């Protein structure tokens, strides 16, 4: 093998190794903002509050937040508060004016990443200035904007199938300023859709910010 071919082959191996390298996911967190006295929350399959710092979640070194400034649509054509684009504006604060509030019942938001990607993690911030659990939660990815074919379920805590996407076994969790890191496990898709069906404080659905970490597909 010539020196040039050897160099090219070596560089290719370095590129492959770099792509496979895993690094901790680093994202900026908002300040904690808890208002009011916490009340007991009774929800089946509720995850116990974590003690200590959150463990590192590893993503490929090439992964980026593909959702930042991405186009967002929702099942509610006239949100009660805010606009869907707040979900990808980079602001994770829980103050009024930083979130979109959708009507009651099952509602969804959908993020268009612009192109298909291999997804590593999805980080979700719903309303976190009050301890609450969102119900009927399902997160899916697909290359089909109508989510009819090629759908991969990333997270599903909807044990009763109230959101109509199939019954799930993932644990529910209490919202915090840290958001929730969901393992996308390499799911492929251009679109990410998140469902919910109200929460333990009221019947409404809220989204502050969603990050989608992944690598665009060639």
Secondary structure, DSSP 8 states (H G I E B T S, - for coil): --HHHHHHHHHHHHHHHHHH-EEE-----------S-------TTB-----SS----EEETT-EETTTT-EEEES-SS-SBS-GGGGGSS----STTSSEEE-SSSEEEEEEEEEEEEEEEEEEE---SS---BSS-EEEEESSTTSSSS-EEEEE--TT-TTSS------B----TT-EEEE-TT-EEEEEEEEE--BSS-S-EEE-EEEEEEEE--
